[in-house]
Amino acid sequence: MANTGRTVSKYTRLYGGTAAFGLDLSADTTAFGEIGLDADFTENAAYSWEVKGGILGSITQTLGPINQVINSDGTTLAHDRLAGAQGTTITLLLALGIRQAPTYGTDIVAGEWELKSYVRDDTDGMVTATIQLAKKAGVVNYPRFFGKLLHALGAETAANTGTTVVVNNGAASAAGGYFVYCLTAVDAGTATLSVDESADGTTYTALTGATSGALAAPAAGIVHLATDAAVKQYLRFQVALAGGASTATFVSGFIRG
Amino acid sequence: MTANTGRTVNKYTLVYIDDSGGTLRSIPVNSIGGVGLEFEEVDQSAWYDAIKGVLLNTPSFATTITGPVDTTADTGSHTVLSAVAGLNTPLAFDVRIGIRHTWEAGEPTFGVTGTAANGVLVKSYKINDDMTYSADIVMFAGSAAPEWATTAHT
């Protein structure tokens, strides 16, 4: 179960990828810059108002700039994947570990960004790169992107039948949300990552729509639910191995609307 | 205990803001940008005035609070602010300046009591790499003005 309270950055973890790769970026990320949201706001005052004020408009989500140590094997490591993903959409999940590595229930921030630049830094010491991101337009249904980790990075060898590694929201919601996942390894066949929901914390069924589909290789992505979708109080991770797969390593989370 | 008078230091200042359920919460803060109203100056000088002068128009209030990211249930800075940031529901806001002890009635406060029409909004909420946060506080349109007082705003 996740700790609560304050923390330091060494417990932060960053995961990400595209439909073509999924990586734990934590071993190469030295700083994520800043993550947050900022609403448009114009201050005004009618004659009789006691104080100037306004109404919040459209929200901008920001992440970065991300600083990384360049790590390359020519094909599969962070530098190779991120440099290759320049100019495309990338899914990122930032887990805010509280005085321990992230676990189920850890607060996360996640979304899709356009990887607008990956630039080698001109610095002494270890060779580093800076990643600049811009929020992807047109597909984001949710202005706020704070959620909970359902599955910390680790391997699973069978479907989840447990009732203890769950995230309790305190109440059901009816504002949809989105499922975020990052599969970093599957040994054979396919792994399907998804979310189960429950009203009582004991009996679970699949949360409709919250599934990655069958993944035959590492990948990351986001699946949006309808903005009025009902989501029950308790959520847990789920994984289905098929086609000869015996183990899948992944991280997953859910952001409620 | 009775209210103290005189001077004080920051450690006795508490910042309160409504959570998403409308419950006033004291959240971890280690700086606050400015507390008070600032009135707009309008230069209404005429050429033949001996000196230039102004009249004061409608005031404004906005501030930035910072502090440690804290996920404590109910009262953590992240717990409260992540849930209200970007929303247009007015929130109660109160800065209570304790005079050399925990604040009590009779000692300074600055804030606004929250209602459906009155309160502040959290315009932005950002988490930094060092696990600190910053949040911009602005006024809801048409709200009553926050005020200096010696009683709590709720």
Interface residues (C-beta under 8 A of the other chain):
Chain A: A2 N3 T4 G5 R6 T7 V8 S9 T12 A31 F32 G33 E34 I35 G36 L37 D38 A39 F41 E43 N44 A45 A46 W49 E50 V51 K52 G53 G54 I55 L56 I59 T62 L96 I98 D107 V109 P143 R144 F146
Chain B: P28 L37 E40 N57 T58 P59 S60 F61 A62 P68 V69 D70 T71 T72 A73 G76 H78 S82 A83 A85 G86 L87 N88 L121 K123 S124 Y125 K126 I127 N128 D129 D130 M131 Y133 D136 V138 M139 F140 A141 G142 S143 A144 A145 P146
